[in-house]
Amino acid sequence: MKLTINLDDALLDRVVAITGASTKTEAITMALREIDRKARLIEVLKGGLGATTTELKSMFDENSVPERFRNTPSLEPSARVAETPANYNVTANP
């Protein structure tokens, strides 16, 4: 469809650069598709999975709780994931 509209030139130039589009039309089409995709995703997320809170909790392994793997003093050493940081010899001018 051919359409005449007034657009912010600087904004359109940024969108072209961000998207890597080869034309302004392509950049606008990509931007419109992204807005549509986000709106449809929000609709799906608002609708939920049709599961209760209890059912959602049962869908995950309790041993995979992310907080368990954070590097905090309150956790036992066996629950820590990160290794001891390595010392690297870094020079300002290689």
PyMOL Python script that loads the backbone (N, CA, C, O; Angstrom):
from pymol import cmd

cmd.read_pdbstr("""\
ATOM      1  N   MET A   1       0.838  -1.160   0.000  1.00  0.00           N
ATOM      2  CA  MET A   1       0.000   0.000   0.000  1.00  0.00           C
ATOM      3  C   MET A   1       0.891   1.233   0.000  1.00  0.00           C
ATOM      4  O   MET A   1       1.858   1.307   0.757  1.00  0.00           O
ATOM      5  N   LYS A   2       0.578   2.158  -0.811  1.00  0.00           N
ATOM      6  CA  LYS A   2       1.321   3.409  -0.871  1.00  0.00           C
ATOM      7  C   LYS A   2       0.624   4.391   0.059  1.00  0.00           C
ATOM      8  O   LYS A   2      -0.602   4.507   0.058  1.00  0.00           O
ATOM      9  N   LEU A   3       1.447   5.115   0.874  1.00  0.00           N
ATOM     10  CA  LEU A   3       0.895   5.989   1.887  1.00  0.00           C
ATOM     11  C   LEU A   3       1.821   7.171   2.068  1.00  0.00           C
ATOM     12  O   LEU A   3       3.041   7.008   2.074  1.00  0.00           O
ATOM     13  N   THR A   4       1.268   8.345   2.213  1.00  0.00           N
ATOM     14  CA  THR A   4       2.077   9.533   2.482  1.00  0.00           C
ATOM     15  C   THR A   4       1.891   9.904   3.946  1.00  0.00           C
ATOM     16  O   THR A   4       0.776  10.175   4.390  1.00  0.00           O
ATOM     17  N   ILE A   5       3.004   9.914   4.700  1.00  0.00           N
ATOM     18  CA  ILE A   5       2.942  10.283   6.113  1.00  0.00           C
ATOM     19  C   ILE A   5       4.123  11.179   6.466  1.00  0.00           C
ATOM     20  O   ILE A   5       5.151  11.173   5.789  1.00  0.00           O
ATOM     21  N   ASN A   6       3.958  11.943   7.528  1.00  0.00           N
ATOM     22  CA  ASN A   6       5.043  12.785   8.031  1.00  0.00           C
ATOM     23  C   ASN A   6       5.745  12.040   9.154  1.00  0.00           C
ATOM     24  O   ASN A   6       5.116  11.622  10.126  1.00  0.00           O
ATOM     25  N   LEU A   7       7.051  11.879   9.012  1.00  0.00           N
ATOM     26  CA  LEU A   7       7.844  11.164  10.011  1.00  0.00           C
ATOM     27  C   LEU A   7       8.996  12.032  10.480  1.00  0.00           C
ATOM     28  O   LEU A   7       9.463  12.919   9.765  1.00  0.00           O
ATOM     29  N   ASP A   8       9.442  11.757  11.691  1.00  0.00           N
ATOM     30  CA  ASP A   8      10.638  12.391  12.232  1.00  0.00           C
ATOM     31  C   ASP A   8      11.840  11.801  11.482  1.00  0.00           C
ATOM     32  O   ASP A   8      12.128  10.612  11.615  1.00  0.00           O
ATOM     33  N   ASP A   9      12.531  12.617  10.705  1.00  0.00           N
ATOM     34  CA  ASP A   9      13.649  12.132   9.882  1.00  0.00           C
ATOM     35  C   ASP A   9      14.755  11.497  10.723  1.00  0.00           C
ATOM     36  O   ASP A   9      15.283  10.442  10.370  1.00  0.00           O
ATOM     37  N   ALA A  10      15.101  12.142  11.831  1.00  0.00           N
ATOM     38  CA  ALA A  10      16.173  11.618  12.674  1.00  0.00           C
ATOM     39  C   ALA A  10      15.777  10.265  13.266  1.00  0.00           C
ATOM     40  O   ALA A  10      16.594   9.346  13.325  1.00  0.00           O
ATOM     41  N   LEU A  11      14.533  10.147  13.699  1.00  0.00           N
ATOM     42  CA  LEU A  11      14.048   8.881  14.254  1.00  0.00           C
ATOM     43  C   LEU A  11      14.088   7.790  13.187  1.00  0.00           C
ATOM     44  O   LEU A  11      14.557   6.681  13.446  1.00  0.00           O
ATOM     45  N   LEU A  12      13.607   8.097  12.014  1.00  0.00           N
ATOM     46  CA  LEU A  12      13.611   7.112  10.931  1.00  0.00           C
ATOM     47  C   LEU A  12      15.040   6.693  10.573  1.00  0.00           C
ATOM     48  O   LEU A  12      15.298   5.515  10.326  1.00  0.00           O
ATOM     49  N   ASP A  13      15.955   7.644  10.546  1.00  0.00           N
ATOM     50  CA  ASP A  13      17.360   7.315  10.262  1.00  0.00           C
ATOM     51  C   ASP A  13      17.931   6.381  11.334  1.00  0.00           C
ATOM     52  O   ASP A  13      18.678   5.455  11.017  1.00  0.00           O
ATOM     53  N   ARG A  14      17.581   6.624  12.603  1.00  0.00           N
ATOM     54  CA  ARG A  14      18.057   5.752  13.686  1.00  0.00           C
ATOM     55  C   ARG A  14      17.470   4.351  13.539  1.00  0.00           C
ATOM     56  O   ARG A  14      18.172   3.360  13.738  1.00  0.00           O
ATOM     57  N   VAL A  15      16.185   4.266  13.189  1.00  0.00           N
ATOM     58  CA  VAL A  15      15.548   2.958  13.012  1.00  0.00           C
ATOM     59  C   VAL A  15      16.189   2.204  11.851  1.00  0.00           C
ATOM     60  O   VAL A  15      16.414   0.997  11.949  1.00  0.00           O
ATOM     61  N   VAL A  16      16.480   2.889  10.771  1.00  0.00           N
ATOM     62  CA  VAL A  16      17.161   2.257   9.634  1.00  0.00           C
ATOM     63  C   VAL A  16      18.516   1.714  10.090  1.00  0.00           C
ATOM     64  O   VAL A  16      18.880   0.588   9.750  1.00  0.00           O
ATOM     65  N   ALA A  17      19.257   2.505  10.854  1.00  0.00           N
ATOM     66  CA  ALA A  17      20.582   2.074  11.323  1.00  0.00           C
ATOM     67  C   ALA A  17      20.472   0.897  12.297  1.00  0.00           C
ATOM     68  O   ALA A  17      21.241  -0.060  12.209  1.00  0.00           O
ATOM     69  N   ILE A  18      19.529   0.974  13.210  1.00  0.00           N
ATOM     70  CA  ILE A  18      19.360  -0.078  14.220  1.00  0.00           C
ATOM     71  C   ILE A  18      18.959  -1.395  13.573  1.00  0.00           C
ATOM     72  O   ILE A  18      19.496  -2.448  13.917  1.00  0.00           O
ATOM     73  N   THR A  19      18.032  -1.342  12.652  1.00  0.00           N
ATOM     74  CA  THR A  19      17.523  -2.563  12.029  1.00  0.00           C
ATOM     75  C   THR A  19      18.430  -3.109  10.947  1.00  0.00           C
ATOM     76  O   THR A  19      18.353  -4.288  10.602  1.00  0.00           O
ATOM     77  N   GLY A  20      19.287  -2.259  10.412  1.00  0.00           N
ATOM     78  CA  GLY A  20      20.130  -2.693   9.305  1.00  0.00           C
ATOM     79  C   GLY A  20      19.347  -2.805   8.003  1.00  0.00           C
ATOM     80  O   GLY A  20      19.787  -3.452   7.052  1.00  0.00           O
ATOM     81  N   ALA A  21      18.192  -2.172   7.974  1.00  0.00           N
ATOM     82  CA  ALA A  21      17.344  -2.227   6.776  1.00  0.00           C
ATOM     83  C   ALA A  21      18.030  -1.531   5.607  1.00  0.00           C
ATOM     84  O   ALA A  21      18.801  -0.589   5.788  1.00  0.00           O
ATOM     85  N   SER A  22      17.736  -2.010   4.419  1.00  0.00           N
ATOM     86  CA  SER A  22      18.339  -1.403   3.237  1.00  0.00           C
ATOM     87  C   SER A  22      17.511  -0.238   2.701  1.00  0.00           C
ATOM     88  O   SER A  22      18.000   0.564   1.905  1.00  0.00           O
ATOM     89  N   THR A  23      16.248  -0.149   3.144  1.00  0.00           N
ATOM     90  CA  THR A  23      15.396   0.970   2.725  1.00  0.00           C
ATOM     91  C   THR A  23      14.588   1.466   3.916  1.00  0.00           C
ATOM     92  O   THR A  23      14.453   0.775   4.925  1.00  0.00           O
ATOM     93  N   LYS A  24      14.057   2.665   3.783  1.00  0.00           N
ATOM     94  CA  LYS A  24      13.205   3.220   4.838  1.00  0.00           C
ATOM     95  C   LYS A  24      11.925   2.403   4.956  1.00  0.00           C
ATOM     96  O   LYS A  24      11.424   2.183   6.059  1.00  0.00           O
ATOM     97  N   THR A  25      11.401   1.959   3.833  1.00  0.00           N
ATOM     98  CA  THR A  25      10.192   1.137   3.841  1.00  0.00           C
ATOM     99  C   THR A  25      10.427  -0.158   4.615  1.00  0.00           C
ATOM    100  O   THR A  25       9.589  -0.575   5.415  1.00  0.00           O
ATOM    101  N   GLU A  26      11.564  -0.783   4.372  1.00  0.00           N
ATOM    102  CA  GLU A  26      11.897  -2.022   5.078  1.00  0.00           C
ATOM    103  C   GLU A  26      12.017  -1.764   6.584  1.00  0.00           C
ATOM    104  O   GLU A  26      11.549  -2.569   7.390  1.00  0.00           O
ATOM    105  N   ALA A  27      12.637  -0.654   6.961  1.00  0.00           N
ATOM    106  CA  ALA A  27      12.793  -0.324   8.379  1.00  0.00           C
ATOM    107  C   ALA A  27      11.433  -0.102   9.045  1.00  0.00           C
ATOM    108  O   ALA A  27      11.203  -0.573  10.159  1.00  0.00           O
ATOM    109  N   ILE A  28      10.552   0.600   8.378  1.00  0.00           N
ATOM    110  CA  ILE A  28       9.218   0.851   8.922  1.00  0.00           C
ATOM    111  C   ILE A  28       8.443  -0.455   9.053  1.00  0.00           C
ATOM    112  O   ILE A  28       7.767  -0.679  10.057  1.00  0.00           O
ATOM    113  N   THR A  29       8.540  -1.312   8.047  1.00  0.00           N
ATOM    114  CA  THR A  29       7.858  -2.606   8.100  1.00  0.00           C
ATOM    115  C   THR A  29       8.382  -3.441   9.261  1.00  0.00           C
ATOM    116  O   THR A  29       7.601  -4.062   9.981  1.00  0.00           O
ATOM    117  N   MET A  30       9.693  -3.459   9.445  1.00  0.00           N
ATOM    118  CA  MET A  30      10.283  -4.210  10.548  1.00  0.00           C
ATOM    119  C   MET A  30       9.803  -3.658  11.893  1.00  0.00           C
ATOM    120  O   MET A  30       9.466  -4.427  12.793  1.00  0.00           O
ATOM    121  N   ALA A  31       9.771  -2.341  12.029  1.00  0.00           N
ATOM    122  CA  ALA A  31       9.325  -1.720  13.276  1.00  0.00           C
ATOM    123  C   ALA A  31       7.866  -2.040  13.564  1.00  0.00           C
ATOM    124  O   ALA A  31       7.506  -2.335  14.704  1.00  0.00           O
ATOM    125  N   LEU A  32       7.030  -1.983  12.545  1.00  0.00           N
ATOM    126  CA  LEU A  32       5.617  -2.304  12.725  1.00  0.00           C
ATOM    127  C   LEU A  32       5.422  -3.769  13.115  1.00  0.00           C
ATOM    128  O   LEU A  32       4.592  -4.079  13.969  1.00  0.00           O
ATOM    129  N   ARG A  33       6.179  -4.663  12.497  1.00  0.00           N
ATOM    130  CA  ARG A  33       6.081  -6.084  12.840  1.00  0.00           C
ATOM    131  C   ARG A  33       6.518  -6.324  14.285  1.00  0.00           C
ATOM    132  O   ARG A  33       5.923  -7.140  14.988  1.00  0.00           O
ATOM    133  N   GLU A  34       7.542  -5.623  14.719  1.00  0.00           N
ATOM    134  CA  GLU A  34       8.018  -5.783  16.098  1.00  0.00           C
ATOM    135  C   GLU A  34       6.970  -5.302  17.096  1.00  0.00           C
ATOM    136  O   GLU A  34       6.744  -5.963  18.109  1.00  0.00           O
ATOM    137  N   ILE A  35       6.331  -4.174  16.836  1.00  0.00           N
ATOM    138  CA  ILE A  35       5.265  -3.681  17.714  1.00  0.00           C
ATOM    139  C   ILE A  35       4.125  -4.692  17.754  1.00  0.00           C
ATOM    140  O   ILE A  35       3.590  -4.974  18.826  1.00  0.00           O
ATOM    141  N   ASP A  36       3.750  -5.237  16.610  1.00  0.00           N
ATOM    142  CA  ASP A  36       2.683  -6.237  16.546  1.00  0.00           C
ATOM    143  C   ASP A  36       3.073  -7.491  17.324  1.00  0.00           C
ATOM    144  O   ASP A  36       2.259  -8.043  18.064  1.00  0.00           O
ATOM    145  N   ARG A  37       4.314  -7.938  17.158  1.00  0.00           N
ATOM    146  CA  ARG A  37       4.794  -9.140  17.855  1.00  0.00           C
ATOM    147  C   ARG A  37       4.720  -8.944  19.360  1.00  0.00           C
ATOM    148  O   ARG A  37       4.264  -9.829  20.085  1.00  0.00           O
ATOM    149  N   LYS A  38       5.171  -7.778  19.832  1.00  0.00           N
ATOM    150  CA  LYS A  38       5.147  -7.509  21.269  1.00  0.00           C
ATOM    151  C   LYS A  38       3.718  -7.457  21.799  1.00  0.00           C
ATOM    152  O   LYS A  38       3.447  -7.968  22.886  1.00  0.00           O
ATOM    153  N   ALA A  39       2.816  -6.858  21.061  1.00  0.00           N
ATOM    154  CA  ALA A  39       1.419  -6.776  21.497  1.00  0.00           C
ATOM    155  C   ALA A  39       0.798  -8.169  21.585  1.00  0.00           C
ATOM    156  O   ALA A  39       0.067  -8.460  22.532  1.00  0.00           O
ATOM    157  N   ARG A  40       1.084  -9.035  20.604  1.00  0.00           N
ATOM    158  CA  ARG A  40       0.545 -10.396  20.639  1.00  0.00           C
ATOM    159  C   ARG A  40       1.146 -11.197  21.778  1.00  0.00           C
ATOM    160  O   ARG A  40       0.453 -11.999  22.403  1.00  0.00           O
ATOM    161  N   LEU A  41       2.440 -10.989  22.058  1.00  0.00           N
ATOM    162  CA  LEU A  41       3.091 -11.677  23.168  1.00  0.00           C
ATOM    163  C   LEU A  41       2.465 -11.259  24.499  1.00  0.00           C
ATOM    164  O   LEU A  41       2.233 -12.097  25.370  1.00  0.00           O
ATOM    165  N   ILE A  42       2.194  -9.972  24.650  1.00  0.00           N
ATOM    166  CA  ILE A  42       1.552  -9.484  25.872  1.00  0.00           C
ATOM    167  C   ILE A  42       0.188 -10.130  26.047  1.00  0.00           C
ATOM    168  O   ILE A  42      -0.175 -10.505  27.162  1.00  0.00           O
ATOM    169  N   GLU A  43      -0.576 -10.266  24.969  1.00  0.00           N
ATOM    170  CA  GLU A  43      -1.889 -10.917  25.040  1.00  0.00           C
ATOM    171  C   GLU A  43      -1.760 -12.356  25.525  1.00  0.00           C
ATOM    172  O   GLU A  43      -2.529 -12.798  26.379  1.00  0.00           O
ATOM    173  N   VAL A  44      -0.794 -13.081  24.986  1.00  0.00           N
ATOM    174  CA  VAL A  44      -0.587 -14.475  25.386  1.00  0.00           C
ATOM    175  C   VAL A  44      -0.188 -14.546  26.860  1.00  0.00           C
ATOM    176  O   VAL A  44      -0.704 -15.377  27.607  1.00  0.00           O
ATOM    177  N   LEU A  45       0.722 -13.680  27.272  1.00  0.00           N
ATOM    178  CA  LEU A  45       1.182 -13.703  28.653  1.00  0.00           C
ATOM    179  C   LEU A  45       0.074 -13.326  29.626  1.00  0.00           C
ATOM    180  O   LEU A  45      -0.010 -13.886  30.719  1.00  0.00           O
ATOM    181  N   LYS A  46      -0.772 -12.384  29.237  1.00  0.00           N
ATOM    182  CA  LYS A  46      -1.897 -12.006  30.094  1.00  0.00           C
ATOM    183  C   LYS A  46      -2.867 -13.166  30.255  1.00  0.00           C
ATOM    184  O   LYS A  46      -3.451 -13.350  31.323  1.00  0.00           O
ATOM    185  N   GLY A  47      -3.035 -13.938  29.205  1.00  0.00           N
ATOM    186  CA  GLY A  47      -3.937 -15.083  29.255  1.00  0.00           C
ATOM    187  C   GLY A  47      -3.404 -16.202  30.127  1.00  0.00           C
ATOM    188  O   GLY A  47      -4.173 -17.006  30.653  1.00  0.00           O
ATOM    189  N   GLY A  48      -2.098 -16.255  30.281  1.00  0.00           N
ATOM    190  CA  GLY A  48      -1.476 -17.282  31.110  1.00  0.00           C
ATOM    191  C   GLY A  48      -1.537 -18.651  30.467  1.00  0.00           C
ATOM    192  O   GLY A  48      -1.953 -18.812  29.320  1.00  0.00           O
ATOM    193  N   LEU A  49      -1.110 -19.626  31.240  1.00  0.00           N
ATOM    194  CA  LEU A  49      -1.083 -20.997  30.757  1.00  0.00           C
ATOM    195  C   LEU A  49      -2.327 -21.763  31.191  1.00  0.00           C
ATOM    196  O   LEU A  49      -2.482 -22.943  30.875  1.00  0.00           O
ATOM    197  N   GLY A  50      -3.203 -21.090  31.911  1.00  0.00           N
ATOM    198  CA  GLY A  50      -4.389 -21.775  32.409  1.00  0.00           C
ATOM    199  C   GLY A  50      -4.090 -22.648  33.605  1.00  0.00           C
ATOM    200  O   GLY A  50      -4.900 -23.503  33.965  1.00  0.00           O
ATOM    201  N   ALA A  51      -2.936 -22.449  34.232  1.00  0.00           N
ATOM    202  CA  ALA A  51      -2.540 -23.254  35.385  1.00  0.00           C
ATOM    203  C   ALA A  51      -2.645 -22.417  36.658  1.00  0.00           C
ATOM    204  O   ALA A  51      -2.478 -21.198  36.631  1.00  0.00           O
ATOM    205  N   THR A  52      -2.922 -23.085  37.756  1.00  0.00           N
ATOM    206  CA  THR A  52      -2.972 -22.400  39.048  1.00  0.00           C
ATOM    207  C   THR A  52      -1.550 -22.140  39.521  1.00  0.00           C
ATOM    208  O   THR A  52      -0.593 -22.669  38.956  1.00  0.00           O
ATOM    209  N   THR A  53      -1.418 -21.329  40.554  1.00  0.00           N
ATOM    210  CA  THR A  53      -0.092 -21.043  41.119  1.00  0.00           C
ATOM    211  C   THR A  53       0.577 -22.330  41.575  1.00  0.00           C
ATOM    212  O   THR A  53       1.770 -22.528  41.346  1.00  0.00           O
ATOM    213  N   THR A  54      -0.179 -23.198  42.211  1.00  0.00           N
ATOM    214  CA  THR A  54       0.366 -24.472  42.686  1.00  0.00           C
ATOM    215  C   THR A  54       0.837 -25.327  41.519  1.00  0.00           C
ATOM    216  O   THR A  54       1.902 -25.942  41.584  1.00  0.00           O
ATOM    217  N   GLU A  55       0.043 -25.368  40.448  1.00  0.00           N
ATOM    218  CA  GLU A  55       0.431 -26.142  39.268  1.00  0.00           C
ATOM    219  C   GLU A  55       1.684 -25.571  38.614  1.00  0.00           C
ATOM    220  O   GLU A  55       2.558 -26.321  38.178  1.00  0.00           O
ATOM    221  N   LEU A  56       1.774 -24.231  38.546  1.00  0.00           N
ATOM    222  CA  LEU A  56       2.970 -23.604  37.975  1.00  0.00           C
ATOM    223  C   LEU A  56       4.207 -23.957  38.790  1.00  0.00           C
ATOM    224  O   LEU A  56       5.257 -24.267  38.227  1.00  0.00           O
ATOM    225  N   LYS A  57       4.085 -23.912  40.117  1.00  0.00           N
ATOM    226  CA  LYS A  57       5.225 -24.238  40.978  1.00  0.00           C
ATOM    227  C   LYS A  57       5.658 -25.689  40.783  1.00  0.00           C
ATOM    228  O   LYS A  57       6.849 -25.997  40.826  1.00  0.00           O
ATOM    229  N   SER A  58       4.684 -26.584  40.568  1.00  0.00           N
ATOM    230  CA  SER A  58       5.013 -28.001  40.408  1.00  0.00           C
ATOM    231  C   SER A  58       5.668 -28.298  39.059  1.00  0.00           C
ATOM    232  O   SER A  58       6.207 -29.387  38.863  1.00  0.00           O
ATOM    233  N   MET A  59       5.627 -27.350  38.134  1.00  0.00           N
ATOM    234  CA  MET A  59       6.223 -27.553  36.812  1.00  0.00           C
ATOM    235  C   MET A  59       7.744 -27.408  36.831  1.00  0.00           C
ATOM    236  O   MET A  59       8.411 -27.750  35.855  1.00  0.00           O
ATOM    237  N   PHE A  60       8.296 -26.904  37.936  1.00  0.00           N
ATOM    238  CA  PHE A  60       9.729 -26.647  38.026  1.00  0.00           C
ATOM    239  C   PHE A  60      10.354 -27.501  39.110  1.00  0.00           C
ATOM    240  O   PHE A  60       9.747 -27.748  40.153  1.00  0.00           O
ATOM    241  N   ASP A  61      11.551 -27.941  38.859  1.00  0.00           N
ATOM    242  CA  ASP A  61      12.303 -28.715  39.838  1.00  0.00           C
ATOM    243  C   ASP A  61      12.754 -27.765  40.941  1.00  0.00           C
ATOM    244  O   ASP A  61      13.420 -26.767  40.668  1.00  0.00           O
ATOM    245  N   GLU A  62      12.395 -28.070  42.182  1.00  0.00           N
ATOM    246  CA  GLU A  62      12.754 -27.173  43.288  1.00  0.00           C
ATOM    247  C   GLU A  62      14.263 -27.054  43.473  1.00  0.00           C
ATOM    248  O   GLU A  62      14.738 -26.091  44.075  1.00  0.00           O
ATOM    249  N   ASN A  63      15.012 -28.011  42.969  1.00  0.00           N
ATOM    250  CA  ASN A  63      16.473 -27.940  43.055  1.00  0.00           C
ATOM    251  C   ASN A  63      17.074 -26.957  42.056  1.00  0.00           C
ATOM    252  O   ASN A  63      18.270 -26.671  42.116  1.00  0.00           O
ATOM    253  N   SER A  64      16.259 -26.437  41.137  1.00  0.00           N
ATOM    254  CA  SER A  64      16.785 -25.508  40.140  1.00  0.00           C
ATOM    255  C   SER A  64      16.482 -24.056  40.483  1.00  0.00           C
ATOM    256  O   SER A  64      16.541 -23.193  39.608  1.00  0.00           O
ATOM    257  N   VAL A  65      16.162 -23.777  41.727  1.00  0.00           N
ATOM    258  CA  VAL A  65      15.877 -22.409  42.158  1.00  0.00           C
ATOM    259  C   VAL A  65      17.141 -21.571  41.966  1.00  0.00           C
ATOM    260  O   VAL A  65      18.173 -21.893  42.554  1.00  0.00           O
ATOM    261  N   PRO A  66      17.092 -20.510  41.164  1.00  0.00           N
ATOM    262  CA  PRO A  66      18.290 -19.718  40.863  1.00  0.00           C
ATOM    263  C   PRO A  66      18.989 -19.156  42.108  1.00  0.00           C
ATOM    264  O   PRO A  66      20.217 -19.066  42.137  1.00  0.00           O
ATOM    265  N   GLU A  67      18.221 -18.778  43.132  1.00  0.00           N
ATOM    266  CA  GLU A  67      18.825 -18.209  44.338  1.00  0.00           C
ATOM    267  C   GLU A  67      19.795 -19.189  45.000  1.00  0.00           C
ATOM    268  O   GLU A  67      20.743 -18.788  45.675  1.00  0.00           O
ATOM    269  N   ARG A  68      19.539 -20.461  44.795  1.00  0.00           N
ATOM    270  CA  ARG A  68      20.397 -21.477  45.410  1.00  0.00           C
ATOM    271  C   ARG A  68      21.825 -21.421  44.863  1.00  0.00           C
ATOM    272  O   ARG A  68      22.771 -21.820  45.541  1.00  0.00           O
ATOM    273  N   PHE A  69      21.970 -20.930  43.648  1.00  0.00           N
ATOM    274  CA  PHE A  69      23.270 -20.944  42.995  1.00  0.00           C
ATOM    275  C   PHE A  69      23.991 -19.602  43.022  1.00  0.00           C
ATOM    276  O   PHE A  69      25.064 -19.461  42.436  1.00  0.00           O
ATOM    277  N   ARG A  70      23.423 -18.643  43.682  1.00  0.00           N
ATOM    278  CA  ARG A  70      24.103 -17.354  43.782  1.00  0.00           C
ATOM    279  C   ARG A  70      25.281 -17.477  44.729  1.00  0.00           C
ATOM    280  O   ARG A  70      25.234 -18.235  45.697  1.00  0.00           O
ATOM    281  N   ASN A  71      26.318 -16.743  44.452  1.00  0.00           N
ATOM    282  CA  ASN A  71      27.543 -16.798  45.251  1.00  0.00           C
ATOM    283  C   ASN A  71      27.388 -15.897  46.476  1.00  0.00           C
ATOM    284  O   ASN A  71      27.877 -14.768  46.490  1.00  0.00           O
ATOM    285  N   THR A  72      26.710 -16.401  47.493  1.00  0.00           N
ATOM    286  CA  THR A  72      26.505 -15.635  48.716  1.00  0.00           C
ATOM    287  C   THR A  72      27.035 -16.434  49.894  1.00  0.00           C
ATOM    288  O   THR A  72      27.024 -17.665  49.863  1.00  0.00           O
ATOM    289  N   PRO A  73      27.502 -15.746  50.938  1.00  0.00           N
ATOM    290  CA  PRO A  73      28.053 -16.446  52.106  1.00  0.00           C
ATOM    291  C   PRO A  73      27.031 -17.334  52.805  1.00  0.00           C
ATOM    292  O   PRO A  73      27.412 -18.284  53.489  1.00  0.00           O
ATOM    293  N   SER A  74      25.737 -17.045  52.647  1.00  0.00           N
ATOM    294  CA  SER A  74      24.710 -17.816  53.349  1.00  0.00           C
ATOM    295  C   SER A  74      24.520 -19.218  52.770  1.00  0.00           C
ATOM    296  O   SER A  74      23.880 -20.062  53.397  1.00  0.00           O
ATOM    297  N   LEU A  75      25.067 -19.473  51.584  1.00  0.00           N
ATOM    298  CA  LEU A  75      24.898 -20.780  50.962  1.00  0.00           C
ATOM    299  C   LEU A  75      26.077 -21.689  51.286  1.00  0.00           C
ATOM    300  O   LEU A  75      27.212 -21.235  51.432  1.00  0.00           O
ATOM    301  N   GLU A  76      25.785 -22.967  51.393  1.00  0.00           N
ATOM    302  CA  GLU A  76      26.849 -23.923  51.630  1.00  0.00           C
ATOM    303  C   GLU A  76      27.762 -23.978  50.406  1.00  0.00           C
ATOM    304  O   GLU A  76      27.285 -23.786  49.288  1.00  0.00           O
ATOM    305  N   PRO A  77      29.046 -24.231  50.580  1.00  0.00           N
ATOM    306  CA  PRO A  77      29.998 -24.225  49.455  1.00  0.00           C
ATOM    307  C   PRO A  77      29.599 -25.151  48.306  1.00  0.00           C
ATOM    308  O   PRO A  77      29.893 -24.847  47.150  1.00  0.00           O
ATOM    309  N   SER A  78      28.940 -26.266  48.595  1.00  0.00           N
ATOM    310  CA  SER A  78      28.592 -27.197  47.519  1.00  0.00           C
ATOM    311  C   SER A  78      27.538 -26.634  46.572  1.00  0.00           C
ATOM    312  O   SER A  78      27.387 -27.132  45.456  1.00  0.00           O
ATOM    313  N   ALA A  79      26.797 -25.590  47.004  1.00  0.00           N
ATOM    314  CA  ALA A  79      25.752 -25.013  46.161  1.00  0.00           C
ATOM    315  C   ALA A  79      26.286 -23.908  45.265  1.00  0.00           C
ATOM    316  O   ALA A  79      25.560 -23.411  44.404  1.00  0.00           O
ATOM    317  N   ARG A  80      27.525 -23.517  45.449  1.00  0.00           N
ATOM    318  CA  ARG A  80      28.096 -22.450  44.636  1.00  0.00           C
ATOM    319  C   ARG A  80      28.520 -23.006  43.291  1.00  0.00           C
ATOM    320  O   ARG A  80      29.032 -24.121  43.196  1.00  0.00           O
ATOM    321  N   VAL A  81      28.300 -22.214  42.251  1.00  0.00           N
ATOM    322  CA  VAL A  81      28.607 -22.664  40.906  1.00  0.00           C
ATOM    323  C   VAL A  81      29.922 -22.093  40.405  1.00  0.00           C
ATOM    324  O   VAL A  81      30.706 -22.795  39.767  1.00  0.00           O
ATOM    325  N   ALA A  82      30.162 -20.835  40.689  1.00  0.00           N
ATOM    326  CA  ALA A  82      31.329 -20.148  40.131  1.00  0.00           C
ATOM    327  C   ALA A  82      32.624 -20.689  40.726  1.00  0.00           C
ATOM    328  O   ALA A  82      32.695 -21.058  41.898  1.00  0.00           O
ATOM    329  N   GLU A  83      33.633 -20.721  39.881  1.00  0.00           N
ATOM    330  CA  GLU A  83      34.963 -21.111  40.335  1.00  0.00           C
ATOM    331  C   GLU A  83      35.646 -19.908  40.953  1.00  0.00           C
ATOM    332  O   GLU A  83      35.180 -18.777  40.810  1.00  0.00           O
ATOM    333  N   THR A  84      36.741 -20.148  41.634  1.00  0.00           N
ATOM    334  CA  THR A  84      37.533 -19.050  42.154  1.00  0.00           C
ATOM    335  C   THR A  84      38.057 -18.259  40.965  1.00  0.00           C
ATOM    336  O   THR A  84      38.593 -18.847  40.025  1.00  0.00           O
ATOM    337  N   PRO A  85      37.908 -16.909  40.987  1.00  0.00           N
ATOM    338  CA  PRO A  85      38.365 -16.110  39.843  1.00  0.00           C
ATOM    339  C   PRO A  85      39.853 -16.320  39.544  1.00  0.00           C
ATOM    340  O   PRO A  85      40.674 -16.371  40.460  1.00  0.00           O
ATOM    341  N   ALA A  86      40.181 -16.437  38.295  1.00  0.00           N
ATOM    342  CA  ALA A  86      41.568 -16.604  37.873  1.00  0.00           C
ATOM    343  C   ALA A  86      42.239 -15.244  37.787  1.00  0.00           C
ATOM    344  O   ALA A  86      41.596 -14.240  37.480  1.00  0.00           O
ATOM    345  N   ASN A  87      43.540 -15.219  38.059  1.00  0.00           N
ATOM    346  CA  ASN A  87      44.309 -13.995  37.915  1.00  0.00           C
ATOM    347  C   ASN A  87      44.847 -13.915  36.490  1.00  0.00           C
ATOM    348  O   ASN A  87      45.493 -14.844  36.006  1.00  0.00           O
ATOM    349  N   TYR A  88      44.574 -12.802  35.832  1.00  0.00           N
ATOM    350  CA  TYR A  88      45.028 -12.625  34.473  1.00  0.00           C
ATOM    351  C   TYR A  88      46.044 -11.496  34.430  1.00  0.00           C
ATOM    352  O   TYR A  88      45.887 -10.484  35.113  1.00  0.00           O
ATOM    353  N   ASN A  89      47.083 -11.669  33.628  1.00  0.00           N
ATOM    354  CA  ASN A  89      48.066 -10.629  33.439  1.00  0.00           C
ATOM    355  C   ASN A  89      47.623  -9.786  32.241  1.00  0.00           C
ATOM    356  O   ASN A  89      47.773 -10.188  31.088  1.00  0.00           O
ATOM    357  N   VAL A  90      47.080  -8.624  32.541  1.00  0.00           N
ATOM    358  CA  VAL A  90      46.578  -7.754  31.493  1.00  0.00           C
ATOM    359  C   VAL A  90      47.411  -6.498  31.461  1.00  0.00           C
ATOM    360  O   VAL A  90      47.639  -5.860  32.488  1.00  0.00           O
ATOM    361  N   THR A  91      47.865  -6.147  30.273  1.00  0.00           N
ATOM    362  CA  THR A  91      48.636  -4.917  30.128  1.00  0.00           C
ATOM    363  C   THR A  91      47.789  -3.892  29.402  1.00  0.00           C
ATOM    364  O   THR A  91      46.929  -4.247  28.597  1.00  0.00           O
ATOM    365  N   ALA A  92      48.030  -2.623  29.683  1.00  0.00           N
ATOM    366  CA  ALA A  92      47.255  -1.558  29.060  1.00  0.00           C
ATOM    367  C   ALA A  92      47.516  -1.487  27.568  1.00  0.00           C
ATOM    368  O   ALA A  92      46.598  -1.209  26.797  1.00  0.00           O
ATOM    369  N   ASN A  93      48.749  -1.732  27.143  1.00  0.00           N
ATOM    370  CA  ASN A  93      49.111  -1.680  25.725  1.00  0.00           C
ATOM    371  C   ASN A  93      49.707  -3.002  25.310  1.00  0.00           C
ATOM    372  O   ASN A  93      50.905  -3.219  25.492  1.00  0.00           O
ATOM    373  N   PRO A  94      48.909  -3.889  24.758  1.00  0.00           N
ATOM    374  CA  PRO A  94      49.440  -5.215  24.373  1.00  0.00           C
ATOM    375  C   PRO A  94      50.442  -5.138  23.261  1.00  0.00           C
ATOM    376  O   PRO A  94      50.970  -6.164  22.834  1.00  0.00           O
TER     377      PRO A  94
END
""", "prot")
cmd.dss("prot")
cmd.show_as("cartoon", "prot")
cmd.util.cbc("prot")
cmd.orient("prot")
